[in-house]
Amino acid sequence: MSIVRLHSGPRMSQAVIHGGLVYLAGQVGNPGDDVTAQTRTVLSSIDALLAEAGTDRSRILSATIWLADMGDFAAMNAVWEDWVDQATAPARATGEVRLATDEYRVEVIIVAALP
């Protein structure tokens, strides 16, 4: 079974396709933006990567969301709930972590199925 890597660099690939699944690297927004703007940017990046891989958000199986501050949970959820199709909502976990820089507010990791 082949493995396809999209947008690979020296450290990681933005997406890996294998065995009928697409694994996305953690997607982050523009450093310094608030959590609402960063979440919108992240979800747009997810849409683009899934499309490039040949799938879409309706086929997301799981999402792991990291927030720099759980105080941003409601603001992030407001954007998420406008974006996600509630009929095909994935399994999801959200936690608070220290992200790569203090300017990142949210990071989202996705696993999706191919059609």
N, C-alpha and C positions, 0 to 999 in steps of 0.2 A: 504494500500500500504506500502510495507516494505521500510526501510531506511537502507542502507549498508554503513558503514564507514570504510575506508581503512587507515591503519597506524595512528591510533588514539593515542593521548597522553593526558596529563593532560590539555593542553590548546586548542588543535585543532586536526582535522583529516586532512590528506593530500588530501583526496578525499571523497566526499559524493555522493552516488548514490540514486536517488529517482525520481519516476515519469518519467522514460525514459531519465533522464538527469544525467550528471556527473558534479559536481561542484568541481573544484580544488582549494585548498588553494594557496595563493601567493607563487610562486616558485622563489627561489633566487639561485645565483651561489656561487662560492667560494669567501669568503671575500678577498679583496685585488687584485683579478684578474681585468683586464681591462674590459670594457663593452662588448667587442667582445667575450672574453672568457666566461664571466658570461652569456651572452645571449645564447651561445652555450650550456652551462651546463643546463640552465633553460629549453631550448627547448628539450634537451635530457631527462630531468626529466619529462616534460610534456608527451613526447612520451611513456615513461615507465608507468606512472600512467594511461594514457588513455588505454594502452594495458591491464594493470591489471584490469581495469574496464570493458573491453570488447569492446572498441571502438578505434578510431584512429583520427589523426589530420584532416582528410577529413570531419569529423563530428563536428568540432568545430563551435559553434554558435557565441560566442563572446569572445573577449580577451580584458582585461584591462591591460595596460602596464604602470608601474610607473618607471620613470627615476629619479635618484638623480640630474641629470643635463641635461637639454634639449640640451646642447652642444653635448651630446652623441647620439642624435636622429639618425643622418645619419649612424653611426657605428652600432647601434642596428638594424636599418632597413636593412642594408646590410645582416646581418645574418638572420633576419626574412624572407626577401624576397627569400633567398636561401632555406629556410625551408618550408614555407607555399606553398600549392598548390594553385596557383592563380585562378584555376577554381572553388575552393571551399573556397576562402578566407572568413574569418569570419567578422562580424561587429567588429570594433576595436576602442578603444580610447587610447590615450597616453597622460600622463601628468607628470609634475615634482612635486615630493614630497620629503620630508625628510624620508628616509628609516630607518629601525630598527637600523642600524649602519652606520657610514660614509664609511665603507668598501664595502657596497653593492652599486652597480651602477644601477641595474635593478631588477624589480620584475614583474612577469606576472601571472595574474589570468585568468582562463579559465572556460567556461561553454561549454559542448559538449553534443551531442545527442548520445544515444545508438542506435545500428542498429535495 
